[in-house]
Amino acid sequence: MAYRDYYYETPDWIELFNFGSLPINLEGWALTDSAGNLDKWLFGAGVTIAPGQRLVVFASERDE
């Protein structure tokens, strides 16, 4: 599947899915592509995945 970002580009993406029965608050969790920088991209306040829902995160090198 090709997701397009706000710039109509198709960067790599990561899909997070909540298989559980409770919401998952991602505040303080991080994604990285560097073993030396484990908190390269931190999720901020208010990022929650409801049960049975997914979150698609673009890996576009943009800090947005």
C-alpha positions as CSV (number, residue, x, y, z in Angstrom):
1,M,0.0,0.0,0.0
2,A,1.3,3.5,-0.8
3,Y,0.4,6.1,1.7
4,R,1.0,9.7,0.7
5,D,2.0,12.4,3.1
6,Y,1.0,16.1,3.2
7,Y,3.5,16.8,0.5
8,Y,2.0,14.1,-1.8
9,E,5.2,12.1,-1.4
10,T,5.4,8.4,-0.5
11,P,8.0,8.1,2.3
12,D,8.6,4.9,4.3
13,W,6.1,4.5,7.1
14,I,5.6,2.6,10.3
15,E,2.2,1.2,11.4
16,L,1.5,0.8,15.1
17,F,-1.6,-1.3,16.0
18,N,-3.3,-1.7,19.4
19,F,-4.3,-5.3,19.7
20,G,-5.3,-4.8,23.4
21,S,-8.5,-3.8,25.1
22,L,-7.2,-0.6,26.6
23,P,-6.0,2.7,25.0
24,I,-2.2,3.0,24.7
25,N,-0.7,6.4,25.5
26,L,2.5,6.8,23.5
27,E,3.7,10.0,25.4
28,G,7.4,9.5,26.2
29,W,7.8,6.5,23.8
30,A,10.2,6.9,20.8
31,L,11.1,5.7,17.4
32,T,14.6,5.6,16.1
33,D,16.9,4.2,13.3
34,S,20.0,4.7,15.4
35,A,21.3,2.5,18.2
36,G,23.2,5.5,19.5
37,N,20.1,7.7,19.7
38,L,17.2,5.7,21.2
39,D,15.0,8.7,21.6
40,K,15.5,10.3,18.2
41,W,11.8,10.9,17.6
42,L,9.7,11.2,20.7
43,F,5.9,11.0,20.8
44,G,4.4,14.0,22.6
45,A,1.4,14.4,24.8
46,G,-2.0,13.4,23.5
47,V,-0.8,10.6,21.2
48,T,-3.0,7.6,22.1
49,I,-4.0,4.6,20.1
50,A,-7.5,3.3,21.0
51,P,-8.2,-0.5,21.2
52,G,-8.4,-2.0,17.7
53,Q,-7.0,1.2,16.1
54,R,-3.8,2.0,14.2
55,L,-1.4,4.9,13.9
56,V,0.6,5.4,10.7
57,V,3.9,7.3,11.2
58,F,5.7,8.6,8.2
59,A,9.5,8.2,8.2
60,S,10.2,11.2,6.1
61,E,13.1,12.9,7.9
62,R,10.8,15.8,8.5
63,D,10.4,17.0,12.1
64,E,6.6,17.6,12.0
